[in-house]
Amino acid sequence: MASVDLLKVSAGSNPKSVAGAIAGILRERGWVDVQVIGAAALNQAMKAIAISRSYVASEGIDPICIPGFQDIDIGGEGRTAIRIRVENRAVTPRPAGAVTAPDASAPPL
């Protein structure tokens, strides 16, 4: 599989197809970033992430989501996207005492 830095999900994306891509990248790398703009795209991405969990669960992969905001430029206009880091909790090291809930004061991904 070619290295993918970012999966861009739109309102018209097929959640099962995106889920397959997420699962494949999680197997290969252990994490993937998913980027969306708008509520409908976010809905499709979250469905895809939920579906991908079922694709990789039997392999001991336990995906978790870390959301953040990302300022991007589309056609010369500034927009704010939501970027979701999906990573395998089973292999991602967490420092002792690390906060597991998103920290609102944390910088964007």
N, C-alpha and C positions, 0 to 999 in steps of 0.2 A: 504494500500500500504506500502511495506517495505521502510524503510528510505534509500534513495539513496544519497550518498555524491557527486558523479560525474558520468555524462553520457559521455562515450567515444564513439565518432562517427568516423567511418571509411569511406573510399571511397565507400565501398559496402553497407553502411547502407541505409535502406529504410526511406526516409524523413518523410513519413506519420506515420510510426511506432515511429520514434524518436519524432515527433511532439506530438503524443499521450502521450508519457512518459513525455515530457516537460510540457504539459498542466496539467497532473495529479499531478506532483510535485509542479507546481505553485499553483494549487488549495489547496494542502495540506500545503505547507511550505511558499509559496510566493517568493521563489528563487530556482535556480538550477545552478550548474556549468556544462558546456559542454566543453569537451576537444577534440582537434583534432591535428593531425600531417599531414601536407601536404595540398596542394591546393584542391585536389579532396575531401578530408574529410571536409575541411572548407566549400566547396560548398554545400555538403550534409547537414551540420549542419545549415548553414544559410537558406537553403530551409526549413528545419524542424522548425526553429524558426519562420520564416514567416508564415508557415502553422499553427503553434501552436497559433499564435495571433488570427486567425479566430476561433479556437476552444474555446477560453476563453473570447473573446470580449463581448459576450452577458451577461457574468457574472460580468462585470465591472472590469475585470483584464486587465491591460495595460502593457504588457511585454516590457522591454527595455534591451539592451545589453551593457555590459561593458567588452571590450576585454583586455586581458593581456597575457604576456608570462610566461611560466612555464618550468623550466629546469627539465627534467625527465631522468630516466635511463631505457634503454630497452636492455636487454641482455648484460649488462656490458658496453654499449655505451651511452654516453650522447647525448640527443636530446633536441630540443626546441619545445615545444608544444604551441599551442594557447589555452588559457582557456577563455571561454566566460561566464561571470556571467549573467544569465537571471533572472531578478527580476521584480516584479510587481510595476510599478511606482505609482500606485494608493494607495499603502499602505506603501511604503518605505519612511520613513521620510528623508527629505533633509534639512540640516541646512540653515538658512537664508544666502543668498549670495553665496551658493554653486555653483561651476562650474558644468554645465551640460554636457559639452563636455569632452571627455577623455583628461586627462592631461598627456602629454608625459613624464613628469618627475616623475609621480607617480610610486610607487613600484609595482611589479607584484602582482596579486591576491594571 
